[in-house]
Amino acid sequence: MGIVGLLFLGSLIAVVCGHVARANIRRSNGQLKGDGLALGGLVLGYLGLLSWLVMVMILSTEGSLVYR
């Protein structure tokens, strides 16, 4: 879902699933693997959310950037 993070919903799902996966991996006492993949999904998810925030900020100030 982190790769599909271009869609806002994909970024949210990546963050939630990444946190759930890392918690499950930590609780498994070494029986589950994939902490790196979960961390990668978290990073991509948070980057996707950050890019959406920046885009919203840019679009919301677009009208005030016009010089007269």
mmCIF file of the N, C-alpha and C atoms, coordinates in Angstrom:
data_MODEL
# 
_entry.id   MODEL 
# 
loop_
_atom_site.group_PDB 
_atom_site.id 
_atom_site.type_symbol 
_atom_site.label_atom_id 
_atom_site.label_alt_id 
_atom_site.label_comp_id 
_atom_site.label_asym_id 
_atom_site.label_entity_id 
_atom_site.label_seq_id 
_atom_site.pdbx_PDB_ins_code 
_atom_site.Cartn_x 
_atom_site.Cartn_y 
_atom_site.Cartn_z 
_atom_site.occupancy 
_atom_site.B_iso_or_equiv 
_atom_site.pdbx_formal_charge 
_atom_site.auth_seq_id 
_atom_site.auth_comp_id 
_atom_site.auth_asym_id 
_atom_site.auth_atom_id 
_atom_site.pdbx_PDB_model_num 
ATOM 1   N N  . MET A 1 1  ? 0.825  -1.195  0.000  1.00 0.00 ? 1  MET A N  1 
ATOM 2   C CA . MET A 1 1  ? 0.000  0.000   0.000  1.00 0.00 ? 1  MET A CA 1 
ATOM 3   C C  . MET A 1 1  ? 0.863  1.249   0.000  1.00 0.00 ? 1  MET A C  1 
ATOM 4   N N  . GLY A 1 2  ? 2.080  1.146   0.483  1.00 0.00 ? 2  GLY A N  1 
ATOM 5   C CA . GLY A 1 2  ? 2.956  2.312   0.473  1.00 0.00 ? 2  GLY A CA 1 
ATOM 6   C C  . GLY A 1 2  ? 3.282  2.754   -0.931 1.00 0.00 ? 2  GLY A C  1 
ATOM 7   N N  . ILE A 1 3  ? 3.409  1.802   -1.840 1.00 0.00 ? 3  ILE A N  1 
ATOM 8   C CA . ILE A 1 3  ? 3.704  2.139   -3.234 1.00 0.00 ? 3  ILE A CA 1 
ATOM 9   C C  . ILE A 1 3  ? 2.491  2.790   -3.878 1.00 0.00 ? 3  ILE A C  1 
ATOM 10  N N  . VAL A 1 4  ? 1.306  2.388   -3.494 1.00 0.00 ? 4  VAL A N  1 
ATOM 11  C CA . VAL A 1 4  ? 0.075  2.946   -4.032 1.00 0.00 ? 4  VAL A CA 1 
ATOM 12  C C  . VAL A 1 4  ? -0.268 4.239   -3.289 1.00 0.00 ? 4  VAL A C  1 
ATOM 13  N N  . GLY A 1 5  ? 0.641  4.751   -2.495 1.00 0.00 ? 5  GLY A N  1 
ATOM 14  C CA . GLY A 1 5  ? 0.412  5.911   -1.657 1.00 0.00 ? 5  GLY A CA 1 
ATOM 15  C C  . GLY A 1 5  ? 0.112  7.188   -2.399 1.00 0.00 ? 5  GLY A C  1 
ATOM 16  N N  . LEU A 1 6  ? 0.170  7.152   -3.711 1.00 0.00 ? 6  LEU A N  1 
ATOM 17  C CA . LEU A 1 6  ? -0.223 8.335   -4.476 1.00 0.00 ? 6  LEU A CA 1 
ATOM 18  C C  . LEU A 1 6  ? -1.680 8.671   -4.219 1.00 0.00 ? 6  LEU A C  1 
ATOM 19  N N  . LEU A 1 7  ? -2.435 7.661   -3.891 1.00 0.00 ? 7  LEU A N  1 
ATOM 20  C CA . LEU A 1 7  ? -3.814 7.875   -3.480 1.00 0.00 ? 7  LEU A CA 1 
ATOM 21  C C  . LEU A 1 7  ? -3.816 8.059   -1.974 1.00 0.00 ? 7  LEU A C  1 
ATOM 22  N N  . PHE A 1 8  ? -4.531 9.039   -1.489 1.00 0.00 ? 8  PHE A N  1 
ATOM 23  C CA . PHE A 1 8  ? -4.519 9.359   -0.064 1.00 0.00 ? 8  PHE A CA 1 
ATOM 24  C C  . PHE A 1 8  ? -4.888 8.156   0.782  1.00 0.00 ? 8  PHE A C  1 
ATOM 25  N N  . LEU A 1 9  ? -5.876 7.409   0.370  1.00 0.00 ? 9  LEU A N  1 
ATOM 26  C CA . LEU A 1 9  ? -6.328 6.247   1.119  1.00 0.00 ? 9  LEU A CA 1 
ATOM 27  C C  . LEU A 1 9  ? -5.233 5.190   1.200  1.00 0.00 ? 9  LEU A C  1 
ATOM 28  N N  . GLY A 1 10 ? -4.454 5.048   0.143  1.00 0.00 ? 10 GLY A N  1 
ATOM 29  C CA . GLY A 1 10 ? -3.348 4.084   0.146  1.00 0.00 ? 10 GLY A CA 1 
ATOM 30  C C  . GLY A 1 10 ? -2.304 4.419   1.188  1.00 0.00 ? 10 GLY A C  1 
ATOM 31  N N  . SER A 1 11 ? -2.015 5.690   1.381  1.00 0.00 ? 11 SER A N  1 
ATOM 32  C CA . SER A 1 11 ? -1.038 6.107   2.384  1.00 0.00 ? 11 SER A CA 1 
ATOM 33  C C  . SER A 1 11 ? -1.546 5.816   3.786  1.00 0.00 ? 11 SER A C  1 
ATOM 34  N N  . LEU A 1 12 ? -2.803 6.082   4.031  1.00 0.00 ? 12 LEU A N  1 
ATOM 35  C CA . LEU A 1 12 ? -3.376 5.790   5.349  1.00 0.00 ? 12 LEU A CA 1 
ATOM 36  C C  . LEU A 1 12 ? -3.338 4.297   5.642  1.00 0.00 ? 12 LEU A C  1 
ATOM 37  N N  . ILE A 1 13 ? -3.687 3.495   4.673  1.00 0.00 ? 13 ILE A N  1 
ATOM 38  C CA . ILE A 1 13 ? -3.682 2.044   4.855  1.00 0.00 ? 13 ILE A CA 1 
ATOM 39  C C  . ILE A 1 13 ? -2.263 1.545   5.087  1.00 0.00 ? 13 ILE A C  1 
ATOM 40  N N  . ALA A 1 14 ? -1.284 2.113   4.374  1.00 0.00 ? 14 ALA A N  1 
ATOM 41  C CA . ALA A 1 14 ? 0.116  1.709   4.552  1.00 0.00 ? 14 ALA A CA 1 
ATOM 42  C C  . ALA A 1 14 ? 0.597  2.007   5.961  1.00 0.00 ? 14 ALA A C  1 
ATOM 43  N N  . VAL A 1 15 ? 0.230  3.151   6.492  1.00 0.00 ? 15 VAL A N  1 
ATOM 44  C CA . VAL A 1 15 ? 0.658  3.515   7.850  1.00 0.00 ? 15 VAL A CA 1 
ATOM 45  C C  . VAL A 1 15 ? 0.014  2.587   8.879  1.00 0.00 ? 15 VAL A C  1 
ATOM 46  N N  . VAL A 1 16 ? -1.266 2.356   8.761  1.00 0.00 ? 16 VAL A N  1 
ATOM 47  C CA . VAL A 1 16 ? -1.963 1.492   9.718  1.00 0.00 ? 16 VAL A CA 1 
ATOM 48  C C  . VAL A 1 16 ? -1.419 0.066   9.637  1.00 0.00 ? 16 VAL A C  1 
ATOM 49  N N  . CYS A 1 17 ? -1.322 -0.466  8.436  1.00 0.00 ? 17 CYS A N  1 
ATOM 50  C CA . CYS A 1 17 ? -0.836 -1.841  8.283  1.00 0.00 ? 17 CYS A CA 1 
ATOM 51  C C  . CYS A 1 17 ? 0.619  -1.977  8.717  1.00 0.00 ? 17 CYS A C  1 
ATOM 52  N N  . GLY A 1 18 ? 1.425  -0.969  8.468  1.00 0.00 ? 18 GLY A N  1 
ATOM 53  C CA . GLY A 1 18 ? 2.822  -1.008  8.888  1.00 0.00 ? 18 GLY A CA 1 
ATOM 54  C C  . GLY A 1 18 ? 2.966  -1.065  10.393 1.00 0.00 ? 18 GLY A C  1 
ATOM 55  N N  . HIS A 1 19 ? 2.181  -0.260  11.097 1.00 0.00 ? 19 HIS A N  1 
ATOM 56  C CA . HIS A 1 19 ? 2.231  -0.283  12.563 1.00 0.00 ? 19 HIS A CA 1 
ATOM 57  C C  . HIS A 1 19 ? 1.716  -1.605  13.118 1.00 0.00 ? 19 HIS A C  1 
ATOM 58  N N  . VAL A 1 20 ? 0.653  -2.121  12.545 1.00 0.00 ? 20 VAL A N  1 
ATOM 59  C CA . VAL A 1 20 ? 0.103  -3.412  13.004 1.00 0.00 ? 20 VAL A CA 1 
ATOM 60  C C  . VAL A 1 20 ? 1.104  -4.534  12.743 1.00 0.00 ? 20 VAL A C  1 
ATOM 61  N N  . ALA A 1 21 ? 1.712  -4.525  11.571 1.00 0.00 ? 21 ALA A N  1 
ATOM 62  C CA . ALA A 1 21 ? 2.673  -5.574  11.228 1.00 0.00 ? 21 ALA A CA 1 
ATOM 63  C C  . ALA A 1 21 ? 3.892  -5.531  12.147 1.00 0.00 ? 21 ALA A C  1 
ATOM 64  N N  . ARG A 1 22 ? 4.427  -4.341  12.397 1.00 0.00 ? 22 ARG A N  1 
ATOM 65  C CA . ARG A 1 22 ? 5.604  -4.240  13.276 1.00 0.00 ? 22 ARG A CA 1 
ATOM 66  C C  . ARG A 1 22 ? 5.265  -4.684  14.701 1.00 0.00 ? 22 ARG A C  1 
ATOM 67  N N  . ALA A 1 23 ? 4.068  -4.378  15.170 1.00 0.00 ? 23 ALA A N  1 
ATOM 68  C CA . ALA A 1 23 ? 3.665  -4.819  16.513 1.00 0.00 ? 23 ALA A CA 1 
ATOM 69  C C  . ALA A 1 23 ? 3.555  -6.346  16.557 1.00 0.00 ? 23 ALA A C  1 
ATOM 70  N N  . ASN A 1 24 ? 2.964  -6.934  15.516 1.00 0.00 ? 24 ASN A N  1 
ATOM 71  C CA . ASN A 1 24 ? 2.847  -8.395  15.479 1.00 0.00 ? 24 ASN A CA 1 
ATOM 72  C C  . ASN A 1 24 ? 4.213  -9.062  15.393 1.00 0.00 ? 24 ASN A C  1 
ATOM 73  N N  . ILE A 1 25 ? 5.124  -8.490  14.630 1.00 0.00 ? 25 ILE A N  1 
ATOM 74  C CA . ILE A 1 25 ? 6.464  -9.053  14.491 1.00 0.00 ? 25 ILE A CA 1 
ATOM 75  C C  . ILE A 1 25 ? 7.198  -8.988  15.830 1.00 0.00 ? 25 ILE A C  1 
ATOM 76  N N  . ARG A 1 26 ? 7.068  -7.879  16.534 1.00 0.00 ? 26 ARG A N  1 
ATOM 77  C CA . ARG A 1 26 ? 7.729  -7.750  17.837 1.00 0.00 ? 26 ARG A CA 1 
ATOM 78  C C  . ARG A 1 26 ? 7.165  -8.749  18.853 1.00 0.00 ? 26 ARG A C  1 
ATOM 79  N N  . ARG A 1 27 ? 5.855  -8.981  18.822 1.00 0.00 ? 27 ARG A N  1 
ATOM 80  C CA . ARG A 1 27 ? 5.223  -9.897  19.771 1.00 0.00 ? 27 ARG A CA 1 
ATOM 81  C C  . ARG A 1 27 ? 5.491  -11.367 19.463 1.00 0.00 ? 27 ARG A C  1 
ATOM 82  N N  . SER A 1 28 ? 5.953  -11.675 18.258 1.00 0.00 ? 28 SER A N  1 
ATOM 83  C CA . SER A 1 28 ? 6.121  -13.070 17.851 1.00 0.00 ? 28 SER A CA 1 
ATOM 84  C C  . SER A 1 28 ? 7.413  -13.702 18.372 1.00 0.00 ? 28 SER A C  1 
ATOM 85  N N  . ASN A 1 29 ? 8.267  -12.929 19.030 1.00 0.00 ? 29 ASN A N  1 
ATOM 86  C CA . ASN A 1 29 ? 9.536  -13.448 19.577 1.00 0.00 ? 29 ASN A CA 1 
ATOM 87  C C  . ASN A 1 29 ? 10.399 -14.129 18.516 1.00 0.00 ? 29 ASN A C  1 
ATOM 88  N N  . GLY A 1 30 ? 10.511 -13.505 17.363 1.00 0.00 ? 30 GLY A N  1 
ATOM 89  C CA . GLY A 1 30 ? 11.402 -14.010 16.318 1.00 0.00 ? 30 GLY A CA 1 
ATOM 90  C C  . GLY A 1 30 ? 10.792 -15.007 15.361 1.00 0.00 ? 30 GLY A C  1 
ATOM 91  N N  . GLN A 1 31 ? 9.534  -15.372 15.524 1.00 0.00 ? 31 GLN A N  1 
ATOM 92  C CA . GLN A 1 31 ? 8.926  -16.344 14.623 1.00 0.00 ? 31 GLN A CA 1 
ATOM 93  C C  . GLN A 1 31 ? 8.435  -15.701 13.334 1.00 0.00 ? 31 GLN A C  1 
ATOM 94  N N  . LEU A 1 32 ? 8.097  -14.429 13.378 1.00 0.00 ? 32 LEU A N  1 
ATOM 95  C CA . LEU A 1 32 ? 7.679  -13.723 12.173 1.00 0.00 ? 32 LEU A CA 1 
ATOM 96  C C  . LEU A 1 32 ? 8.816  -12.841 11.684 1.00 0.00 ? 32 LEU A C  1 
ATOM 97  N N  . LYS A 1 33 ? 8.964  -12.771 10.386 1.00 0.00 ? 33 LYS A N  1 
ATOM 98  C CA . LYS A 1 33 ? 9.988  -11.926 9.766  1.00 0.00 ? 33 LYS A CA 1 
ATOM 99  C C  . LYS A 1 33 ? 9.291  -10.836 8.961  1.00 0.00 ? 33 LYS A C  1 
ATOM 100 N N  . GLY A 1 34 ? 10.052 -9.886  8.478  1.00 0.00 ? 34 GLY A N  1 
ATOM 101 C CA . GLY A 1 34 ? 9.491  -8.861  7.606  1.00 0.00 ? 34 GLY A CA 1 
ATOM 102 C C  . GLY A 1 34 ? 9.441  -7.485  8.215  1.00 0.00 ? 34 GLY A C  1 
ATOM 103 N N  . ASP A 1 35 ? 10.223 -7.262  9.274  1.00 0.00 ? 35 ASP A N  1 
ATOM 104 C CA . ASP A 1 35 ? 10.215 -5.954  9.917  1.00 0.00 ? 35 ASP A CA 1 
ATOM 105 C C  . ASP A 1 35 ? 10.699 -4.870  8.952  1.00 0.00 ? 35 ASP A C  1 
ATOM 106 N N  . GLY A 1 36 ? 11.654 -5.198  8.095  1.00 0.00 ? 36 GLY A N  1 
ATOM 107 C CA . GLY A 1 36 ? 12.149 -4.226  7.116  1.00 0.00 ? 36 GLY A CA 1 
ATOM 108 C C  . GLY A 1 36 ? 11.080 -3.829  6.113  1.00 0.00 ? 36 GLY A C  1 
ATOM 109 N N  . LEU A 1 37 ? 10.293 -4.794  5.673  1.00 0.00 ? 37 LEU A N  1 
ATOM 110 C CA . LEU A 1 37 ? 9.211  -4.487  4.736  1.00 0.00 ? 37 LEU A CA 1 
ATOM 111 C C  . LEU A 1 37 ? 8.134  -3.635  5.401  1.00 0.00 ? 37 LEU A C  1 
ATOM 112 N N  . ALA A 1 38 ? 7.834  -3.953  6.657  1.00 0.00 ? 38 ALA A N  1 
ATOM 113 C CA . ALA A 1 38 ? 6.839  -3.158  7.384  1.00 0.00 ? 38 ALA A CA 1 
ATOM 114 C C  . ALA A 1 38 ? 7.341  -1.733  7.570  1.00 0.00 ? 38 ALA A C  1 
ATOM 115 N N  . LEU A 1 39 ? 8.623  -1.587  7.896  1.00 0.00 ? 39 LEU A N  1 
ATOM 116 C CA . LEU A 1 39 ? 9.207  -0.263  8.053  1.00 0.00 ? 39 LEU A CA 1 
ATOM 117 C C  . LEU A 1 39 ? 9.202  0.499   6.736  1.00 0.00 ? 39 LEU A C  1 
ATOM 118 N N  . GLY A 1 40 ? 9.499  -0.193  5.648  1.00 0.00 ? 40 GLY A N  1 
ATOM 119 C CA . GLY A 1 40 ? 9.443  0.441   4.326  1.00 0.00 ? 40 GLY A CA 1 
ATOM 120 C C  . GLY A 1 40 ? 8.047  0.927   3.987  1.00 0.00 ? 40 GLY A C  1 
ATOM 121 N N  . GLY A 1 41 ? 7.040  0.132   4.316  1.00 0.00 ? 41 GLY A N  1 
ATOM 122 C CA . GLY A 1 41 ? 5.656  0.545   4.095  1.00 0.00 ? 41 GLY A CA 1 
ATOM 123 C C  . GLY A 1 41 ? 5.295  1.757   4.932  1.00 0.00 ? 41 GLY A C  1 
ATOM 124 N N  . LEU A 1 42 ? 5.790  1.793   6.174  1.00 0.00 ? 42 LEU A N  1 
ATOM 125 C CA . LEU A 1 42 ? 5.549  2.956   7.031  1.00 0.00 ? 42 LEU A CA 1 
ATOM 126 C C  . LEU A 1 42 ? 6.183  4.215   6.445  1.00 0.00 ? 42 LEU A C  1 
ATOM 127 N N  . VAL A 1 43 ? 7.421  4.096   6.017  1.00 0.00 ? 43 VAL A N  1 
ATOM 128 C CA . VAL A 1 43 ? 8.122  5.259   5.463  1.00 0.00 ? 43 VAL A CA 1 
ATOM 129 C C  . VAL A 1 43 ? 7.408  5.773   4.222  1.00 0.00 ? 43 VAL A C  1 
ATOM 130 N N  . LEU A 1 44 ? 7.054  4.863   3.318  1.00 0.00 ? 44 LEU A N  1 
ATOM 131 C CA . LEU A 1 44 ? 6.349  5.288   2.101  1.00 0.00 ? 44 LEU A CA 1 
ATOM 132 C C  . LEU A 1 44 ? 4.979  5.865   2.428  1.00 0.00 ? 44 LEU A C  1 
ATOM 133 N N  . GLY A 1 45 ? 4.302  5.290   3.406  1.00 0.00 ? 45 GLY A N  1 
ATOM 134 C CA . GLY A 1 45 ? 2.993  5.810   3.799  1.00 0.00 ? 45 GLY A CA 1 
ATOM 135 C C  . GLY A 1 45 ? 3.085  7.212   4.363  1.00 0.00 ? 45 GLY A C  1 
ATOM 136 N N  . TYR A 1 46 ? 4.056  7.429   5.262  1.00 0.00 ? 46 TYR A N  1 
ATOM 137 C CA . TYR A 1 46 ? 4.224  8.757   5.833  1.00 0.00 ? 46 TYR A CA 1 
ATOM 138 C C  . TYR A 1 46 ? 4.684  9.772   4.778  1.00 0.00 ? 46 TYR A C  1 
ATOM 139 N N  . LEU A 1 47 ? 5.530  9.342   3.846  1.00 0.00 ? 47 LEU A N  1 
ATOM 140 C CA . LEU A 1 47 ? 5.931  10.248  2.761  1.00 0.00 ? 47 LEU A CA 1 
ATOM 141 C C  . LEU A 1 47 ? 4.740  10.606  1.878  1.00 0.00 ? 47 LEU A C  1 
ATOM 142 N N  . GLY A 1 48 ? 3.866  9.634   1.636  1.00 0.00 ? 48 GLY A N  1 
ATOM 143 C CA . GLY A 1 48 ? 2.661  9.904   0.864  1.00 0.00 ? 48 GLY A CA 1 
ATOM 144 C C  . GLY A 1 48 ? 1.748  10.899  1.561  1.00 0.00 ? 48 GLY A C  1 
ATOM 145 N N  . LEU A 1 49 ? 1.587  10.732  2.884  1.00 0.00 ? 49 LEU A N  1 
ATOM 146 C CA . LEU A 1 49 ? 0.760  11.672  3.644  1.00 0.00 ? 49 LEU A CA 1 
ATOM 147 C C  . LEU A 1 49 ? 1.383  13.067  3.649  1.00 0.00 ? 49 LEU A C  1 
ATOM 148 N N  . LEU A 1 50 ? 2.707  13.120  3.776  1.00 0.00 ? 50 LEU A N  1 
ATOM 149 C CA . LEU A 1 50 ? 3.398  14.406  3.752  1.00 0.00 ? 50 LEU A CA 1 
ATOM 150 C C  . LEU A 1 50 ? 3.240  15.091  2.398  1.00 0.00 ? 50 LEU A C  1 
ATOM 151 N N  . SER A 1 51 ? 3.335  14.328  1.322  1.00 0.00 ? 51 SER A N  1 
ATOM 152 C CA . SER A 1 51 ? 3.174  14.925  -0.010 1.00 0.00 ? 51 SER A CA 1 
ATOM 153 C C  . SER A 1 51 ? 1.753  15.445  -0.206 1.00 0.00 ? 51 SER A C  1 
ATOM 154 N N  . TRP A 1 52 ? 0.753  14.717  0.333  1.00 0.00 ? 52 TRP A N  1 
ATOM 155 C CA . TRP A 1 52 ? -0.622 15.211  0.250  1.00 0.00 ? 52 TRP A CA 1 
ATOM 156 C C  . TRP A 1 52 ? -0.784 16.508  1.028  1.00 0.00 ? 52 TRP A C  1 
ATOM 157 N N  . LEU A 1 53 ? -0.165 16.575  2.202  1.00 0.00 ? 53 LEU A N  1 
ATOM 158 C CA . LEU A 1 53 ? -0.246 17.781  3.013  1.00 0.00 ? 53 LEU A CA 1 
ATOM 159 C C  . LEU A 1 53 ? 0.380  18.967  2.290  1.00 0.00 ? 53 LEU A C  1 
ATOM 160 N N  . VAL A 1 54 ? 1.537  18.756  1.693  1.00 0.00 ? 54 VAL A N  1 
ATOM 161 C CA . VAL A 1 54 ? 2.201  19.828  0.949  1.00 0.00 ? 54 VAL A CA 1 
ATOM 162 C C  . VAL A 1 54 ? 1.354  20.252  -0.243 1.00 0.00 ? 54 VAL A C  1 
ATOM 163 N N  . MET A 1 55 ? 0.772  19.284  -0.948 1.00 0.00 ? 55 MET A N  1 
ATOM 164 C CA . MET A 1 55 ? -0.047 19.607  -2.107 1.00 0.00 ? 55 MET A CA 1 
ATOM 165 C C  . MET A 1 55 ? -1.281 20.411  -1.699 1.00 0.00 ? 55 MET A C  1 
ATOM 166 N N  . VAL A 1 56 ? -1.908 20.044  -0.596 1.00 0.00 ? 56 VAL A N  1 
ATOM 167 C CA . VAL A 1 56 ? -3.082 20.780  -0.117 1.00 0.00 ? 56 VAL A CA 1 
ATOM 168 C C  . VAL A 1 56 ? -2.688 22.202  0.273  1.00 0.00 ? 56 VAL A C  1 
ATOM 169 N N  . MET A 1 57 ? -1.535 22.340  0.919  1.00 0.00 ? 57 MET A N  1 
ATOM 170 C CA . MET A 1 57 ? -1.078 23.673  1.305  1.00 0.00 ? 57 MET A CA 1 
ATOM 171 C C  . MET A 1 57 ? -0.798 24.537  0.082  1.00 0.00 ? 57 MET A C  1 
ATOM 172 N N  . ILE A 1 58 ? -0.188 23.961  -0.930 1.00 0.00 ? 58 ILE A N  1 
ATOM 173 C CA . ILE A 1 58 ? 0.107  24.715  -2.157 1.00 0.00 ? 58 ILE A CA 1 
ATOM 174 C C  . ILE A 1 58 ? -1.180 25.101  -2.867 1.00 0.00 ? 58 ILE A C  1 
ATOM 175 N N  . LEU A 1 59 ? -2.111 24.165  -2.977 1.00 0.00 ? 59 LEU A N  1 
ATOM 176 C CA . LEU A 1 59 ? -3.360 24.459  -3.674 1.00 0.00 ? 59 LEU A CA 1 
ATOM 177 C C  . LEU A 1 59 ? -4.222 25.446  -2.906 1.00 0.00 ? 59 LEU A C  1 
ATOM 178 N N  . SER A 1 60 ? -4.142 25.440  -1.579 1.00 0.00 ? 60 SER A N  1 
ATOM 179 C CA . SER A 1 60 ? -4.960 26.362  -0.799 1.00 0.00 ? 60 SER A CA 1 
ATOM 180 C C  . SER A 1 60 ? -4.414 27.786  -0.845 1.00 0.00 ? 60 SER A C  1 
ATOM 181 N N  . THR A 1 61 ? -3.145 27.943  -1.143 1.00 0.00 ? 61 THR A N  1 
ATOM 182 C CA . THR A 1 61 ? -2.568 29.292  -1.234 1.00 0.00 ? 61 THR A CA 1 
ATOM 183 C C  . THR A 1 61 ? -2.413 29.754  -2.675 1.00 0.00 ? 61 THR A C  1 
ATOM 184 N N  . GLU A 1 62 ? -2.866 28.972  -3.613 1.00 0.00 ? 62 GLU A N  1 
ATOM 185 C CA . GLU A 1 62 ? -2.680 29.298  -5.022 1.00 0.00 ? 62 GLU A CA 1 
ATOM 186 C C  . GLU A 1 62 ? -3.300 30.636  -5.383 1.00 0.00 ? 62 GLU A C  1 
ATOM 187 N N  . GLY A 1 63 ? -4.464 30.936  -4.866 1.00 0.00 ? 63 GLY A N  1 
ATOM 188 C CA . GLY A 1 63 ? -5.114 32.190  -5.186 1.00 0.00 ? 63 GLY A CA 1 
ATOM 189 C C  . GLY A 1 63 ? -4.401 33.398  -4.612 1.00 0.00 ? 63 GLY A C  1 
ATOM 190 N N  . SER A 1 64 ? -3.723 33.214  -3.491 1.00 0.00 ? 64 SER A N  1 
ATOM 191 C CA . SER A 1 64 ? -3.041 34.356  -2.860 1.00 0.00 ? 64 SER A CA 1 
ATOM 192 C C  . SER A 1 64 ? -1.638 34.570  -3.435 1.00 0.00 ? 64 SER A C  1 
ATOM 193 N N  . LEU A 1 65 ? -1.196 33.695  -4.317 1.00 0.00 ? 65 LEU A N  1 
ATOM 194 C CA . LEU A 1 65 ? 0.123  33.853  -4.909 1.00 0.00 ? 65 LEU A CA 1 
ATOM 195 C C  . LEU A 1 65 ? 0.109  34.687  -6.185 1.00 0.00 ? 65 LEU A C  1 
ATOM 196 N N  . VAL A 1 66 ? -1.076 35.078  -6.612 1.00 0.00 ? 66 VAL A N  1 
ATOM 197 C CA . VAL A 1 66 ? -1.199 35.850  -7.846 1.00 0.00 ? 66 VAL A CA 1 
ATOM 198 C C  . VAL A 1 66 ? -0.772 37.289  -7.573 1.00 0.00 ? 66 VAL A C  1 
ATOM 199 N N  . TYR A 1 67 ? 0.181  37.761  -8.381 1.00 0.00 ? 67 TYR A N  1 
ATOM 200 C CA . TYR A 1 67 ? 0.669  39.136  -8.230 1.00 0.00 ? 67 TYR A CA 1 
ATOM 201 C C  . TYR A 1 67 ? -0.192 40.075  -9.060 1.00 0.00 ? 67 TYR A C  1 
ATOM 202 N N  . ARG A 1 68 ? -0.483 41.235  -8.495 1.00 0.00 ? 68 ARG A N  1 
ATOM 203 C CA . ARG A 1 68 ? -1.319 42.191  -9.215 1.00 0.00 ? 68 ARG A CA 1 
ATOM 204 C C  . ARG A 1 68 ? -0.520 43.394  -9.589 1.00 0.00 ? 68 ARG A C  1 
# 
